[in-house]
Amino acid sequence: MVDLRGQYEKIKEEVDTAVLNVIQSTAFIRGPEVKSLEKELQEYLSVKHVITCGNGTDALQIALMALDLKPGDEVITTSFTFIATVEVISLLGLVPIMVDIDPNTFNIDSEEMAKAITDKTKAIIPVHLYGQCADMESIMNMARENNLYVIEDTAQAIGADYTFTDGSTKKAGTIGTIGCTSFFPSKNLGCFGDGGAIFTDDDALAEKLRIVANHGMRVKYYHDVIGVNSRLDNLQAAVLRIKLRSLDNYKKARNEAANYYDEAFKSSEQIKTPERHPSSDHAFHQYTLQIEGGGRDGLKEHLAHKDIPAMIYYPVPLHKQKAFKNSEYVEPVLPVTDLLTEKVISLPMHTELTEEQLKYISESVLEFFNN
Ligand SMILES: *Cc1c(COP(=O)(O)O)cnc(C)c1O
C-alpha cells in the first residue's frame, strides 16, 4: 500500500545526517528541531500557531480538552473515519453524534450535520477523509450561526488546499477553530515513529493547547489545569523538516498516480473512481474505488492472488463498533455510510508508484471484471 523505503532512499543522506546530528546533540526532548519544524509548518500552512504533540489521536484529544467542554456536551462528526476521531470524544465524557456522509466524497454531509444540531451541540469534527477536504464553507457557516467550535481532523489531508466561493484558499487544517494532524509513518507527511500537530490562528487558544499538551503547566512544576504528556521527539522533527520540503511534490506524485488510475477505470461500469470536489484539491492519502454490483470482496481476493495489496477503509463503520455500545447508546441510522462500507476498496497509493506498477495494478483490477 505504501513504499516508505523507496521514499527514504531518495532523502537518505539528508535524513541520516539530521538524525545523527540530533543523537550527537543529545537534545531529544523539546529540542531546536521541534521549534524549527513548528515554524516551518506555520509558514507552509499560513497559520499563526503550530503545536506539535505525540500523535494524531493526542492532537484531537488536546484540542477537545482546550475548549472547556462539559461532560454531556455533544460533538457532531462522521462514522466513516478512523476510530481516533470518535474515541477521544467518548474518552472525555462528551457525546459523539455520528451523522451520514456524502456518497460521492465520503465526507460528512453538511445537511445531515445541520439536522443533528441541538442545544447541547458544542463542536463539529469534520474529517478530510482520504485526503480531500470536507464541505468546509457550509460547515463554517453553520458553526458561526450556531456558535460551535470546528476541529478539523486533517490526519489524511495535510497539504490539501480548500477554495472558498470568493476565490480565497486555505490549507486543510487551518480553516476551523483548530486543526489536528498525524505524522504516523504512512500519512502524507510521515515521520519514523509517532507524531502529531495542532494548528490554530487563535492566540489564547494556542497557549491553552500548549499548556494542556504539557502537563497543564505554564511555569515548570506549577500546574494550572489537568493536562497530558504529549510531545514530538526532536528526532522525529528532524525527519519531518526534511520531508516537509517535499510535501508538495509528494502530493503531485500521488495525484499523478490517481490520474493514471482514473483513466484506466473510466469506462468500467462496475468501478466508480473517486470524485474530485470542486472546492478542494486532493492529497490522495488513499485512492478509493466504489465497486458496484457486489464484487468488492472478490476483487480484493483476486488482487491478493496477484500480490497486490488492497485495503478496506474501514470494514466496520464506527457507529456499529462494539466499543460504543453501552446501555445509553442509540445506534444512529446511517444508510450511506453502511452502503459505502460494502463498496469501498483502496488501491496502493504512495509517492513512489511507477508506471509499470500502476499498469499492472489497474490491468489486474480490470481483469477481475472482464472474466
Ligand atoms: C491516522 C488518523 C488519526 C490518528 O493518528 P495517530 O497519529 O495514529 O494517532 C486520526 N484521524 C484520522 C482520520 C486518521 O487517519
The ligand as an SDF file (V2000), in Angstrom:
LIG
                    3D

 15 15  0  0  0  0  0  0  0  0999 V2000
   -4.3280    8.3520   11.4250 C   0  0  0  0  0  0  0  0  0  0  0  0
   -5.5420    9.0650   11.8120 C   0  0  0  0  0  0  0  0  0  0  0  0
   -5.7230    9.5700   13.1110 C   0  0  0  0  0  0  0  0  0  0  0  0
   -4.8320    9.2720   14.2710 C   0  0  0  0  0  0  0  0  0  0  0  0
   -3.4940    9.4950   14.1180 O   0  0  0  0  0  0  0  0  0  0  0  0
   -2.4130    8.7390   15.0340 P   0  0  0  0  0  0  0  0  0  0  0  0
   -1.1790    9.5390   14.8130 O   0  0  0  0  0  0  0  0  0  0  0  0
   -2.3210    7.3470   14.5400 O   0  0  0  0  0  0  0  0  0  0  0  0
   -2.8740    8.8010   16.4460 O   0  0  0  0  0  0  0  0  0  0  0  0
   -6.8540   10.3260   13.3610 C   0  0  0  0  0  0  0  0  0  0  0  0
   -7.7800   10.5330   12.4160 N   0  0  0  0  0  0  0  0  0  0  0  0
   -7.6500   10.0350   11.1700 C   0  0  0  0  0  0  0  0  0  0  0  0
   -8.7090   10.3290   10.1690 C   0  0  0  0  0  0  0  0  0  0  0  0
   -6.5420    9.2750   10.8300 C   0  0  0  0  0  0  0  0  0  0  0  0
   -6.4400    8.7660    9.5960 O   0  0  0  0  0  0  0  0  0  0  0  0
  1  2  1  0
  2  3  1  0
  2 14  2  0
  3  4  1  0
  3 10  2  0
  4  5  1  0
  5  6  1  0
  6  7  2  0
  6  8  1  0
  6  9  1  0
 10 11  1  0
 11 12  2  0
 12 13  1  0
 12 14  1  0
 14 15  1  0
M  END
$$$$
